Amino acid sequence: MENKAITKIDIITRTSKFEELKEALNKIGITGMTVSQVLGCGLQKGKTEYYRGTPYSMDLLPKVKLEIVVCEVPVEEVVRVAKEVLRTGEIGDGKIFIYPVQNVIKIRTGEEGVEAL
């Protein structure tokens, strides 16, 4: 088995940008991803909403989190495409986290490493 580096990329961003990001990633060969609706806050620190005229603080904002594992598509290309699609220059564009992956195991077949992807 060839020992290629496997990398996990987490992208957390606005829900309104998800479809555009998914299409752009598909164009560069990303065929698999895990997507979660999440809540979070960063510099935005939430916002004030009004319910029946009464202000209340919303500390956590809805976001979408994409989890992608790559070995064939270069990490730099995924990051470039994500930044290109997601950057508006406004607070709330999101974050990209990059992690090395020690191993991947496909439960159905027992395959490991790159073959499991």
PLY file of the C-alpha trace (Angstrom):
ply
format ascii 1.0
element vertex 117
property float x
property float y
property float z
element edge 116
property int vertex1
property int vertex2
end_header
0.00 0.00 0.00
1.35 3.42 -0.97
1.53 5.71 2.03
-0.13 8.95 0.88
-0.97 11.73 3.29
-4.65 11.86 4.21
-5.96 15.22 5.39
-9.25 16.31 6.90
-10.54 19.79 6.12
-13.37 21.33 8.14
-15.03 24.41 6.67
-17.50 26.37 8.77
-19.35 29.17 6.99
-22.67 30.87 6.27
-25.51 28.56 5.31
-26.30 30.81 2.33
-22.94 29.93 0.71
-23.25 26.14 0.99
-24.64 25.31 -2.48
-22.10 27.50 -4.26
-19.24 25.95 -2.25
-20.49 22.41 -2.86
-20.62 22.99 -6.63
-17.13 24.57 -6.70
-15.64 21.69 -4.69
-17.28 19.16 -6.99
-15.60 20.84 -9.99
-12.15 20.19 -8.48
-12.91 16.53 -7.76
-14.34 16.54 -4.24
-17.02 13.85 -4.42
-17.59 13.09 -0.74
-18.32 15.31 2.23
-20.18 15.31 5.50
-22.40 18.34 6.09
-23.86 19.46 9.42
-26.03 22.36 10.46
-24.23 23.89 13.44
-24.51 26.88 15.76
-21.58 29.06 16.66
-20.14 32.50 17.17
-16.82 34.17 16.64
-16.16 37.85 16.16
-19.84 38.38 15.39
-20.73 37.64 19.03
-24.28 36.88 17.99
-26.88 39.53 17.35
-29.91 41.07 18.99
-33.26 39.74 17.83
-36.71 40.97 18.78
-39.55 38.73 19.91
-42.91 40.48 20.33
-41.11 43.79 20.66
-38.72 42.59 23.35
-35.01 42.47 22.49
-33.09 39.29 23.29
-29.54 38.29 22.50
-28.89 35.44 20.09
-25.42 34.27 21.12
-25.11 31.46 18.58
-25.64 31.91 14.86
-26.64 29.18 12.39
-23.72 27.98 10.25
-22.96 25.03 8.00
-19.97 22.75 8.60
-18.43 20.72 5.76
-16.05 17.91 6.64
-13.90 16.72 3.74
-11.14 14.10 3.69
-8.65 14.35 0.83
-5.53 12.62 -0.42
-5.73 12.95 -4.22
-7.01 16.54 -4.43
-4.37 18.91 -3.01
-5.29 20.57 0.28
-4.11 23.91 -1.10
-6.59 23.63 -3.99
-9.50 22.95 -1.62
-8.49 25.93 0.53
-8.08 28.18 -2.53
-11.53 27.29 -3.87
-13.19 27.67 -0.44
-11.62 31.09 0.12
-12.56 32.21 -3.39
-16.21 31.19 -2.95
-16.70 32.19 0.70
-14.79 35.46 1.09
-17.13 38.46 1.21
-14.89 40.61 3.39
-17.56 40.72 6.07
-17.39 39.27 9.57
-18.91 35.78 9.49
-17.25 34.44 6.32
-16.10 31.46 8.39
-13.06 29.37 9.21
-11.11 26.51 7.64
-9.45 23.91 9.88
-6.90 21.42 8.52
-5.94 18.19 10.32
-3.70 15.24 9.50
-5.61 11.94 9.45
-3.90 8.94 11.00
-6.03 6.29 9.30
-9.37 5.65 7.58
-11.20 2.34 7.82
-14.17 1.40 5.62
-16.41 -0.60 7.92
-18.14 -2.62 5.19
-14.95 -4.01 3.59
-12.26 -3.50 6.21
-10.16 -1.52 3.71
-7.79 0.98 5.29
-5.97 4.15 4.31
-6.42 5.63 0.84
-8.33 2.52 -0.36
-11.00 3.22 2.27
-11.77 6.61 0.75
0 1
1 2
2 3
3 4
4 5
5 6
6 7
7 8
8 9
9 10
10 11
11 12
12 13
13 14
14 15
15 16
16 17
17 18
18 19
19 20
20 21
21 22
22 23
23 24
24 25
25 26
26 27
27 28
28 29
29 30
30 31
31 32
32 33
33 34
34 35
35 36
36 37
37 38
38 39
39 40
40 41
41 42
42 43
43 44
44 45
45 46
46 47
47 48
48 49
49 50
50 51
51 52
52 53
53 54
54 55
55 56
56 57
57 58
58 59
59 60
60 61
61 62
62 63
63 64
64 65
65 66
66 67
67 68
68 69
69 70
70 71
71 72
72 73
73 74
74 75
75 76
76 77
77 78
78 79
79 80
80 81
81 82
82 83
83 84
84 85
85 86
86 87
87 88
88 89
89 90
90 91
91 92
92 93
93 94
94 95
95 96
96 97
97 98
98 99
99 100
100 101
101 102
102 103
103 104
104 105
105 106
106 107
107 108
108 109
109 110
110 111
111 112
112 113
113 114
114 115
115 116
